[in-house]
Amino acid sequence: MIQGDGTGDSLYVANQDVPSHAYALAPASVAAAVCARAGGGLTREAWADFLAEVPYRRVCT
């Protein structure tokens, strides 16, 4: 089952094998969660390895 909260800020997912879980969808919440899970932004070296054609910028503050 997938159901939104009506505001577009959260998505709730559940099925017979996975308990209910809420996912934040608001851009600021998603960015903060990604940065926290990744341990912060990419270093310049890692950026160059993965995104060589894109100019470096700090993405996690």
KOLFIDO-407767 format. One line per field, with one value per residue: residue number from 1; x, y, z of N, C-alpha, C, O in turn. Coordinates in pm, 1 decimal, padded with zeros to 6 digits. Each point is the difference from the previous one (the first is absolute). Layout:
! KOLFIDO-407767
resi <- (NUM|...)
nX <- (X|...)
nY <- (Y|...)
nZ <- (Z|...)
caX <- (X|...)
caY <- (Y|...)
caZ <- (Z|...)
cX <- (X|...)
cY <- (Y|...)
cZ <- (Z|...)
oX <- (X|...)
oY <- (Y|...)
oZ <- (Z|...)
//
This chain:
! KOLFIDO-407767
resi <- (1|2|3|4|5|6|7|8|9|10|11|12|13|14|15|16|17|18|19|20|21|22|23|24|25|26|27|28|29|30|31|32|33|34|35|36|37|38|39|40|41|42|43|44|45|46|47|48|49|50|51|52|53|54|55|56|57|58|59|60|61)
nX <- (00083.6|-00130.2|00125.8|-00128.0|00156.6|00041.0|00167.3|-00017.1|-00109.8|-00206.3|00172.1|-00214.9|00165.2|-00132.8|00110.3|-00067.6|00098.9|-00149.3|00151.7|-00178.6|-00039.1|00100.0|-00117.1|00197.1|-00179.1|-00046.9|-00048.3|-00130.4|-00220.0|-00107.0|-00047.1|-00173.8|-00201.8|-00066.3|-00074.0|-00213.4|-00166.8|-00035.8|-00140.4|-00196.8|00063.0|-00065.6|00129.0|00154.4|00106.7|-00090.1|00023.4|00199.3|00006.8|-00092.9|00125.4|00099.7|-00181.0|00006.6|-00080.6|00221.0|-00099.6|00017.2|00035.6|00205.0|-00206.6)
nY <- (-00117.4|00088.7|00094.2|00112.3|00161.3|-00043.3|-00072.4|-00223.5|00023.0|-00080.7|-00133.8|-00046.9|-00083.7|-00105.2|-00140.1|-00138.2|00098.3|00149.1|00001.8|00027.9|00086.4|00114.5|00060.4|00049.2|00135.5|00041.0|00145.9|00154.3|-00042.1|00056.3|00214.2|00086.9|-00041.8|00126.0|00208.1|00016.0|-00012.6|00194.4|00065.0|00041.0|00214.1|00053.2|-00182.6|00145.9|-00074.0|00018.0|00201.4|00050.1|-00079.1|00121.5|00163.8|-00180.5|-00115.0|-00116.5|00195.2|00008.1|-00168.7|00189.2|-00212.2|-00032.7|00035.7)
nZ <- (00000.0|-00155.5|00160.8|-00146.9|00015.8|-00216.4|00130.3|00008.2|00196.6|-00034.3|00053.4|-00044.2|00128.0|-00146.4|00135.7|-00159.7|-00174.9|-00080.8|00166.5|00129.9|-00203.8|00165.2|-00180.3|00093.8|-00000.5|00215.6|-00163.2|00095.0|-00015.2|-00188.7|-00044.2|00109.3|-00089.6|-00172.7|00034.7|00070.2|-00150.1|-00105.8|00161.9|-00094.5|00012.6|-00207.5|00015.4|00070.3|00183.7|00205.4|00098.5|00091.4|00210.2|00164.5|00088.6|-00083.7|-00060.9|00193.2|-00078.8|00046.0|00113.8|00118.8|00052.0|00080.6|00083.0)
caX <- (-00083.6|00069.4|-00097.2|00054.5|-00066.5|-00086.8|00073.5|00114.5|00122.2|00035.1|-00051.3|-00006.6|00009.9|-00009.6|-00051.2|-00004.5|00134.5|00071.2|-00088.2|-00026.9|00112.9|-00027.7|00112.0|-00016.7|00014.0|00031.5|00138.3|00097.2|00007.9|00069.6|00141.1|00060.6|00011.3|00104.5|00129.0|00027.8|00029.3|00126.3|00109.6|00038.6|00017.4|00118.4|00123.7|00033.5|00055.2|-00110.2|-00080.9|00071.7|-00012.3|-00136.9|-00069.4|00110.6|-00043.7|-00079.7|00084.6|-00016.9|-00069.2|-00042.6|-00142.4|-00047.9|00050.2)
caY <- (00117.4|00128.0|00106.2|00129.9|00061.9|00106.8|00126.3|-00020.4|00001.7|-00133.4|-00116.5|-00113.3|-00124.5|-00121.5|-00119.4|-00113.3|-00037.1|00116.3|00080.9|00135.1|00092.9|00131.0|00063.2|00144.0|00036.3|00141.9|00008.3|00025.5|-00121.6|-00102.1|00038.5|-00022.4|-00144.0|-00052.2|00045.9|-00072.4|-00139.7|-00005.2|00048.6|00133.1|00011.8|-00057.8|00078.1|00040.4|-00116.7|-00090.6|00069.3|-00013.8|-00139.3|-00036.7|00107.0|00075.6|00105.2|00098.5|00076.5|-00034.3|00089.5|-00065.8|-00032.4|-00023.9|00104.6)
caZ <- (00000.0|-00004.1|00021.0|00037.3|00114.7|-00046.8|-00011.9|-00087.6|00079.2|00048.3|-00070.5|00090.4|-00075.4|00080.6|-00065.8|00091.3|00042.9|00053.1|00082.7|-00047.1|00008.3|-00059.5|-00068.9|-00019.9|-00140.7|-00012.8|-00046.5|00107.0|00081.1|-00079.7|-00007.5|00131.2|00021.6|-00089.1|00051.6|00124.3|-00031.4|-00074.1|00082.7|-00047.9|-00144.1|-00062.5|-00003.4|-00136.9|-00069.5|-00032.8|-00100.8|-00127.1|-00043.2|-00037.2|-00071.5|-00058.7|-00092.3|00073.9|00091.4|00140.9|00092.8|00123.9|-00006.8|00136.1|00089.9)
cX <- (00088.0|-00106.1|00072.2|-00075.7|-00090.8|00069.3|00115.0|00131.3|00044.9|-00064.6|00006.5|-00007.3|-00009.6|-00044.3|00007.1|00137.2|00077.0|-00096.0|-00016.4|00121.4|-00039.2|00128.0|-00031.6|00025.8|00031.4|00148.3|00103.2|00018.2|00075.9|00149.4|00070.2|00019.4|00110.3|00137.6|00037.5|00039.3|00136.1|00118.4|00049.8|00017.2|00125.8|00120.9|00023.9|00051.3|-00110.4|-00089.0|00064.5|-00011.3|-00138.4|-00070.1|00099.4|-00045.0|-00078.9|00092.5|-00032.0|-00081.4|-00036.0|-00149.4|-00060.0|00061.5|-00012.2)
cY <- (00123.5|00108.0|00128.0|00056.5|00115.3|00133.8|-00010.9|-00004.3|-00138.3|-00106.7|-00116.1|-00128.3|-00116.9|-00114.3|-00115.7|-00038.6|00112.0|00080.7|00140.3|00090.6|00129.7|00053.8|00147.8|00032.0|00147.4|00012.8|00021.7|-00123.5|-00109.5|00031.2|-00025.6|-00148.5|-00061.4|00039.4|-00073.8|-00144.6|-00014.8|00048.4|00136.6|-00002.1|-00067.4|00091.2|00042.4|-00118.6|-00096.5|00061.7|-00018.6|-00142.5|-00030.4|00101.4|00090.8|00115.6|00111.0|00077.4|-00033.3|00106.3|-00080.1|-00024.6|-00031.3|00106.4|-00042.2)
cZ <- (00000.0|00014.7|00038.6|00118.8|-00039.8|-00016.3|-00098.2|00074.7|00045.8|-00086.3|00098.0|-00082.1|00097.1|-00089.8|00098.7|00054.1|00068.2|00086.0|-00058.8|00020.8|-00069.6|-00062.1|-00018.5|-00146.1|-00020.6|-00035.9|00110.8|00088.2|-00072.1|-00006.7|00132.5|00027.4|-00085.3|00052.2|00128.4|-00027.9|-00068.4|00082.5|-00043.2|-00150.4|-00050.6|00016.9|-00144.3|-00081.2|-00041.8|-00107.5|-00137.3|-00054.2|-00057.4|-00090.0|-00070.8|-00088.6|00068.8|00094.2|00146.2|00073.0|00125.0|-00007.3|00137.2|00090.6|00143.4)
oX <- (00097.6|-00101.4|00089.3|-00103.6|-00056.2|-00051.5|00054.5|00105.6|00116.7|-00106.0|00104.5|-00080.3|00059.0|-00069.5|00035.3|00008.3|00101.3|-00110.5|00078.5|00066.2|-00062.8|00106.8|-00105.9|00095.3|00035.1|00083.4|00104.4|00111.6|00081.0|00082.5|00111.6|00103.3|00075.8|00090.5|00115.8|00094.4|00071.1|00114.5|00114.6|-00022.9|00080.6|-00012.8|-00063.7|-00029.8|-00001.8|-00046.9|-00068.1|-00007.8|-00011.5|-00087.6|-00008.0|00068.8|-00034.9|00075.7|-00116.3|00013.9|-00022.3|-00076.7|-00122.0|00120.5|00037.3)
oY <- (00006.6|-00001.2|-00001.5|-00052.9|00067.1|00088.5|00101.5|-00012.7|-00017.7|00020.5|-00024.6|-00011.8|00003.1|00020.6|00020.2|-00062.6|-00024.8|00031.9|00042.0|-00004.8|-00002.2|-00007.3|00035.6|-00051.3|00040.3|-00064.7|-00065.3|-00029.7|-00070.5|-00089.5|-00052.0|-00040.1|-00084.5|-00083.3|-00037.2|-00051.9|-00097.8|-00011.4|00035.3|-00101.7|-00051.7|00122.4|-00052.4|-00012.5|-00047.2|-00070.1|-00031.1|-00019.7|-00069.6|-00036.8|00122.3|00101.9|00099.7|-00061.1|-00017.0|00120.0|-00120.9|00092.2|00003.2|00025.3|00075.3)
oZ <- (00074.7|-00069.7|00084.8|00040.1|00086.6|-00068.5|-00043.5|-00061.9|00035.0|-00059.1|00060.4|-00092.5|00108.0|-00099.5|00116.2|00105.7|00065.4|-00043.8|-00085.0|00103.7|-00105.8|00060.9|-00051.7|-00058.8|-00110.9|00063.5|-00000.8|00042.6|00060.2|00018.4|00001.1|00053.5|00047.8|00004.4|00018.5|00059.6|00022.9|-00043.7|00028.0|-00065.5|00077.4|-00000.6|-00091.4|-00118.8|-00113.7|-00089.7|-00097.8|-00121.3|-00100.9|-00078.3|00011.7|-00006.6|-00063.2|00075.5|00036.7|-00023.9|-00006.5|-00028.0|00016.2|-00003.0|00089.9)
//
